[in-house]
Amino acid sequence: MALNSIVLKRAASLAAAINLIVPLFHADRIRDDQWHLRFLSIDSAHKQNLGEGVTVATVDTGVSPHSDLRKNLTSGTDLITGGNGQQDINSHGTSMAGLIAAHGNGSGGALGIAPRSRILPVRIAAQDGRGTPDDVAAGIDWAIEHEAKVISVSYAGASSARLRMSVDRAAREDTIVVAAAGNRPESLAVGFPAALDGVLAVGAVGRDGEHAELSVTGEAVAITAPGVDIYSTSTNNNYSKGSGTSAATAIVAGAAALVRSKYPELSAPEVVHRLTATATDKGAPGRDEQYGYGVLNLVAALTADVPPLSASAAPPATSSAATPEHEGGGRLPWAVVVVLVAAGLALPLFLWMRYRRREGAVK
């Protein structure tokens, strides 16, 4: 992928685009430019939790060491050339890591959503940012094996059998996979892995909290977050400004880390449920294709009284499985099912008895 991209791209699919690299001497103004922090009431959220004890894997282009990440960046892996994942000549992965876990320098520098969480860099793409679905799957598998509790995938591309298997494995291991829905005009539908069951698919909103035109829509979208003009860390200790569902995905991954840290007893589906149940509803009432369940409400996710998921509750936010329906909508009533089954059993018996009577008459 070209240097001016902020996405992991396969073919023409983009998740976001870097618009500007900001030199280090502007570090003192970066925090002020991070409008998404004020939008999410980050000061109030950080009074509740800072993400301590949670490891977030970034399946991306690697994460370059940055002064705003030095306390949180751990040794990961480079699935391309070997190494610890702390090489990033593209800048995308470093930007995503900063949105998740940058701690800044006092009141200066970049601040992440979960500044005491740990970043586990998993490098699956190099300078051009190209990665295949199987590359993403390998990154997810490695992150699971190294005990990441949240996996951030700012990638939108095609699917594969291995990718589906890796997502299923994450669900079995109680690991949250957060992924970018994708960007227009390059993508026309929600990409993978976001479109898979079990993945928290993220769309983007702008400064006004309204759906960002660049954000792909679709039934798989479960939640939205800020994704326009987002400042974060970059390579060579600089900063970046970008727009797209990549940034929104990293922000939601940071939110998942905060919830996992404050509520360690919650399962991955319960964490996702807490994030979607407390989201600020936008657009059509309930879930819709632009906002999913709504816009991330960080403070509510950390403080609201959220009833747990139950057998009678609505399907999980990441599920797109269809349920048998009749013409009027909804599941077939049990009474109808019983009658149909009974009729199916009775008809052969009736025909057999009639045949026996006819056979006796012929004789």
N, C-alpha and C positions, 0 to 999 in steps of 0.2 A: 504494500500500500504506500502511496506517496506520503512524504513527510508532513504535508498539511492536512492529513486525516487523523481523526480521533477515534477511528473504529477498527475493529477486526473485520476485514472485508473478504468475502469469498465471491468471486465473479463481480457482479455489479451491486451487491448488497452492502449497504452502509448502515452503521448505527449512529454515527455522529461525525462532525467535522471540526477540526481545530481551526480557529479563525486567527489566532494571534499568539505568539510567544512573547511573554512579558519578562524583561530583564530583571535580574536580582535586585537592582537598586530600587525597584518599585515594591519590594516586599512589605514596606510599611503601609501601603494602601491596598494590598490584596484583600485583607480582611474586610475592609469597607466595601470592596467590589463584590464580595461573596453575598449577593443579595438573597440567595436561597437560605442562608442561615437565619436571617431575620424573618423570612417568609415562614420558616419552620419553627420559629420561636426557640432557637437553639439554646439560649441561656436558660430558659425554663426547663427544657428537656435535659440539659446537663446537670441540673440540680437533682434530677431523678437518677441518672445513670450515665456512665462514660464508656461503657463497653468492656470493662475489665474482665479478663478471663476468657474472652471469646476470640477464636482465630477465624479470620476471613480470608479465603483464598481468592486471588484474582487470576482467573484463567485468561491470559492476555498476552501482551508483547514483552512481559517482564516488568520489573520495577527498579528504576535507577535510584540509588541512595540519594536522599535529599535531606537537607538539614531539618525540614519540617516533619520528616518521617523517621529520623534516626533512632528514636526510642521504640518504634513499633515494627520496623521492618525486620523480618526473620529470614533465615536461610530457606530457600525454596528449591525449585528445580528448573532446569532449562531442558525441555524435551526436544530441542532442535540440535544444539551443539554440546549439551552437557553444561554443568555448572550449577550455580545456586539460584538462578532466576533473577539476579540483581543486575542484569544488563538489559537496557532498553534503548535502542537507537531509533525507535519510532515515536516515543513519548506518550502513547495512548495508555499503556498500563500504569505508568507513573502518575498520570492524571487521575485515573480511576482510584488508585490506591490513596491518593491525597484526599479525594472526596470521602472516602470511607474512614480513614484513620489519621490524617495529618494532625499533629498536635501544635504546630506553629511554634512561635517564640514569644511567649508572653501574649501581648495584644497584637503582635505583628505576624506576618506570614499567613499561610493557609491553615484553616481549621477544618477537620473532618467531622462527620456525624458521630463517630464513635472513637474519640481520640485516645482511648486507652485499650482499644482492641489491637490484636496483632495481625499484621499482613503477611500472608504466605504467598509469595510470588510464584506463579506457575507459567513459565514462558512457553507458549505454543505457536507463536508467530514472530517473524523477524521484521526487518525493515519495511518490507512491502505490506506487512500486516495480513498476508494471505494465510488462511488456515482452513482446513477441511473439517467436516463434521466429525471425522474420526480423530482429528487432532484435538478438538474440543473434548471429545469423549475421553481421550487419554489424560487430558488435564483434569477433568472431573474425577476420574478414577484415582489419580495420584493424590489429589486434594483429600478425597475420602480416606485413603489409606494413611494419610498424615494428619487425620483428626480435625480437619476444618469443620466447623459447625455451620458456616455460611459459605457458599461459593458464588462469587459474582462473575457473571459471564456477559460482558458487553460485546456480544457478537450476535449477528442475525444472518443465518444462511440456510443451507439445505439440511435435510435430516439423513440419518443412516441407522441401520440396525444396531450398530455399536453405540451410537449416541443414545438411542432409546434405552438400551441396556444399562448404560451408565447413569441415566436419570432414574431408572427404576432402582438401581443399586443405592443411589443417594437417598431415596425414600426409605429403603429398608434400613439404612444406617442412620436414619433420623437427621439427615443433613439437608439444609435448605438450599435450593438452587434458585438464584435470582437471575433473570436474563432479559436482554433488551428486545422489545417488540420489533424494532427496525425503523428505518427512516424513509420517507418519501423524498424524491421521486424514485429512488433506486429500488425500493421495496414497495410492493402493492398489497402485500398481506403479511400478517405476523410471521416472522421467521422462526427458525429452530435454533436452539432448543426451547425458546419461549412458548412455542405452540404445543409443546408436549404436556400431557397430563403430569402433574407433580411439580411443575416449574412455575414460579411466581413471575408472570410476564408483566413488564413495566413499560408504560407509555410516558410521554412528556407533556408538561404544561409550561407556559411562559410566565413572565413576571406578574401578569394579571391573574394568574391562577386558572386561565382558560386553556383549553386544548391547543397544543402547539401544532401548527399546520404541518410541520415536518414529521410528526409522529404518526406511524402506521396505526390504523384502527382494526378491530376485529374482535370476535367473541372471546378469544383467548386472553385479551388484556384484562388484568386483574386489579391493577392499581396504577396511579400516575404520580409523578413527582417533578420538581423543577428540572428543566433540561434545555434552557435557552440562556446564552451568555453566562455560562458557568465557569468561574475561575477555580484553578487548582494548581497542584504542583506539576513540574515538568522536568525534563532532563537537564543536566548541567546546572542543577540547583536553580533553575529558572521557574517560571510559572506559565500556565496556559489558560486560554479562554476558548471555550467551545460550546457547541449546541448539539443536542441529540438525545436519543433514548439511552445511549451509553452512559452519559452523566446521570440521568434519572435512575438508571439501574444501580450504579454505585451508591447513590444516595439511599435508595431503598435497602441495599445490602447493609449499609451502615445502620439503618433503622432496625433491621432484623438483628444485628449484633447487640444493639442496646436492649432490645426486648429479651433476647436470649440471656443477656447478662443479668438483667433485673429479675427475670422469671426463669431461673435455670431448670425448674421442674417441668416446664412446658415442652411438649413434643414439637417437632418441626411443623406439623399441620396446625397445632394450636397457636404457634407464633405467627404463622401466615394468617390464620383466622383473626388474631388480635389486630394485625396490621390492616386487614381489609375491613373488619367490622367497625373500626374507629376512623376509617378514611372519611373525609368530608365529601358527601355526595354531590356530584355535579352532573349536568346534563339531564337525561331522562331519569326518573326516579328508579332507584335500585341500580343494578349492574347494567352498563351499556358499553358499546363498542369503542367509545372514545376514552372514557375515564376508568373503565372497569367498575370497581366498587366505589371509586372516588379518588380524591387527591390525598396523598399521605398527610396524616395529622400526627406529628411526632409526639407531642405532649399527650394527646388522648391515648395513643398506643401504649404509653408508659404509665398512665394513671387511671384510665377508665375501668369501670367494673364491667368486664366482658364475660358473659356466660360461656361456659365451655362448649365445645362441639359435642353433639350427641347423635344418637342414631336417628332421632327425629328432626335434626337440624338440616338446613339447606346443604347441598353438596359443597365440598371444600372449594375455595376460590380458584384453585388451579385445575379443577376437574372440568372436562368438556364431554364426558361420557353421556351418551343419549339414553333416555329411558323410554320403553315402549309406551306409545300414546295412542288413544283413539281420536276420532276426528274432532271431538270437542276439547281436546287438550287434557293433559294429566294422565296418571297411570290407570290402567283398566281396573275397575273395582273387583275386589276378591269374589264377590257374589257372582259376577259375570264369568269370571275364570272358572269357578266351581261348576256352574251350569254347563259351560262349554266342555269341560273335561268329562262330566257325567254323560252328556249327550254323545261324546265321542266313544265312550265305553259301551253305552246302551245300544247304539245303532248296530254294531256287529252281532250282538246277542239277539236282537230282534230279527235280523235277517237270517240268522242260523235257525232260529225256532220256526220261522216261516218256511224255510227250506225243508225242515224235517216233516212239517205237516204235509207239504206238497208231495214229498217222497212217499209218505204213507198212503196218500190217496192214489198214487199211480199203481202201487202194488195191489 
